[in-house]
C-alpha cells in the first residue's frame, strides 16, 4: 500500500494548521499593532520580563538591549 511519509504527513498537518489560523484571524478581525506609532510613556509603571534559556546565543544581547530600550521609551520599570 502507498502510505504518506512522515514528512508528508507533517507538511500536510502544518498547512492545515496555517490555514486554520489564517481563517480564524480573518473571521475574528484581530487587530494588528504592526506599523502603529508608539506613544512615549504609554506603558508607564508596567514591567516587562525577558525569559531566556540561560545559555548564550548569537544576537541575544542585541535582542535584550532592544527590549530594554523600547521599555524605557514606553515608560516601563
N, C-alpha and C positions, 0 to 999 in steps of 0.2 A: 504494500500500500504506500501511497505517497503522502507522508506526513510533513507538515512545515517544520523547518529547522527552528531551533531555539531562537536564533537571531531574528528569523522572520516573524515568529510569534511576538517577540519583544517589540519589534518595529511596528507591527500591527497594533499592539496594545498602546504604544506611545502615541501613534497617530490618532487613535480613538480618544485617548485622554486629552490630547491637544484640541481636538475638535469639540469635545465636551466643554472644556474650559473656555474656549472662544465663544461657543454658543451661550454659555452662562453669562459671560462678560457682556455680550451684546444684549441679551434679554434683560439683565438687571440694570443696564445702563450705568455701570460702575464708573464713577468719575476718576480721572487720572490727574495727578498733580504735576506731571511732567510738563515742563515749559512754563509753569506758573511762576510768577515772581515771588521771592522770599521776602517777607516783611521783617525788618530789623526788630529784635526783641519780642517777636510774636510768640515765642515759647518761654518767656521769662519765668524763671523758677523751676522749670521742668528739668528732669535729669535724663541723660542718655547713657545706657550701658552698652559696652562693647565686649562681647564674649569671643574669645579666641580659643583655639585648641591647645594652646600652651607652647607649641613649637614655633620655631622661626620659619618664615616663608617669604619668598620674594614679594615685595610690594606691601607687606604688612604695615611697616612704619608709615608709608605714604597714605595708606588707607585709614589708619587710626588718626594720623595728623589731619586728614581731610574731615573726618567726623568731628574732631575737636574744633577745627576752625569754623565749620558750619554751626556747630553747637554754640560757640562763642558769639557768632553773628546773630543767632536766633535768641540769645539771652539765656541759654541753658546754664545750669550749675556745673 
